Amino acid sequence: MEGKAQKMPKVAKVKNKAPAEIQITAEQLLREAKERDLEILPPPPKQKISDPAELADYQLRRRKQFEDNIRKNRTVISNWIKYAQWEESQKEIQRARSIWERALDVDHRNITLWLKYTEMEMRNRQVNHARNLWDRAVTILPRVNQFWYKYTYMEEMLENIPGARAVFERWMEWQPEEQAWQTYINFELRYKEIDRARHIYERFVITHPEVKHWIKYARFEENHGFIHSARLIYERAVQFFGDEHMDEKLYIAFAKFEENQKEHDRARVIYKYALDHIPKEETKDLYKAYSIHEKKFGDRFGIEEVIVSKRKFQYEQEIAENPTNYDAWFDYIRLLEGQGDIEIIRETYERAIANVPPSKEKDFWRRYIYLWINYAFFEELEVQDYERTRQVYKAGLELLPHKVFTFSKFWLLYAKFEIRQKQLTTARKILGMAIGMCPRDKLFRGYIDLEIQLREFDRSRKLYEKFLEFGPENCMTWMKFAELETLLGDVERARAIYELAINQPRLDMPELLWKSYIDFEISQDEPENARQLYERLLERTNHVKVWLAYAKFELEQDSEDGTNVRQARRIFERGSESLKSSLDKENRVLLYENWKEFENTHGDESSQIKINSKIPKRIKKRQKVVDEDGFEQGWEEVFDYIFPEDESNRPNLKLLAAAKNWKKNVDVTEE
């Protein structure tokens, strides 16, 4: 009405607009919701049903639950499956069938529904129902091969062979993939139906015209003794693909078939025809098969010459495109070495080593240097021209940029070559020059091993001294030097080397060096020296592994009065006191665990009680996760340890400890 005023909606007024005392962030709400999702609910109590009325009531409640779940969301197929399977477990097949049908109305393209439904019918021996279901499934979803496989398998298990064959025929009308046709063929072969299998192959190679299928068809005929038919199939395949779609696999299979029939002339004609008509870049396997055939049954020299010339042409093309393709050079030279023409091989080596890498980075030279090595090996072993071998090594060393990098292997091979020529002085000069120009660990080790093999131990000592001047932080060098002196029986010298080593300001692996020194003293039956080493090591480090090794060492000492056990326990006690100040609680836990194991084996009741009182509690706590920029990323759960010793020493926890003891005493009194 025009005269009436329009009513305005009422707006709720907020009386108190002050912020709440306790603020709840969105992050906290999300975290609490996630924690509730992660809570594991206890399993429901088991229910025993004793009479039909109670069973009916239980079934009614369960059905109502299932129906409610379905009503909430009909598209969740798992609810339908659980409902139907539950009805089946109650022996209510008709109800279960009804549920399956309702589910199919919701989603008739769900493969799992059809499979579960038919499996239920087959489990309950409802063959006709299952057959009807398979018919519906393959009619609605004919491209789902799983339905066809299970349908044919069921018919075959029921010994309904004509029915299974009819299903296969229906399946083949949809032109499925290769495996389906092969399954049909295997089905016919199981019942010795060779002619039927042949007809299936005929349809198969037309439906899927691929070379491998024609080959399978021919091999099928060959395996069943139909040689003439197999040959006709190969010939048909050659005509089918023609000259435009030639494939070397077809001709290789055809030729091997003729070879098996002792028709070597036929096989040779097939190979030559294929090699003449197929592009050269696609005949790698064909050449290989042809050469193998000729080596067995034909003129070996003629075919090898053809193959070698072909490969030479290919390698020359690769080298022309990329002269620094050293893998191609290796293959080319290996091919030429098989022919045995020394001058051509030598010329090829010279051409190869002329292609120096353009960059001064070592990675580009790693393959190149092996050309020089193989060249030297060829001259020494094959040609036995030792002077030329020496010239190859010298030229290679002159080419290498030793100020930038070198190859220790090349120096060592040159020196070993001179030793084989009984030029020991020359070999030493080579290695000495190598160490002077470009000292490397591998060079030192190779030179020292050489002198040790020659039993020149004084020279080995001098080399070790130079090696240690070059790299005093290398622990392995110190250990090998001491090991050499130990083998030579000079124990005091070995001990002095170890002392020098552990006093070095910088070491790459000091833990291995100390362990080696201690093992050395133990092997020399000097437990007191080893004990002193452990004490010196503990002055430098407080690592838990040192304490554990020290305790193990004391325990392994021979003692009839139990001194070794007391000494080991004393080590554990010292370690415990020392690690108290450490922030790494994991080390303390590891020490206590090993101590507990020790007391369980060697201790008495009082000592076991003592160590058990030191075992920490493992607790779970939450801490903030902060990224590199200082922003909070949420919370994470971490494990921490609370040590009883630390609790008793903290004033704010003394009252809590006293309360725990009082509660424990009250419980004991009430008992």
PyMOL commands that set and color helices and strands:
alter all, ss='L'
color gray80, all
select helices_A, chain A and resi 26-38+52-72+77-89+93-106+111-123+127-140+145-157+161-172+178-190+194-207+211-223+227-241+248-260+264-277+280-282+284-297+300-321+326-339+342-353+362-383+386-399+408-420+424-437+441-453+457-470+475-487+491-502+510-523+527-540+544-555+563-579+585-602+605-612+644-649+651-670
alter helices_A, ss='H'
color red, helices_A
select strands_A, chain A and resi 617-626+632-642
alter strands_A, ss='S'
color yellow, strands_A
deselect
rebuild
show_as cartoon
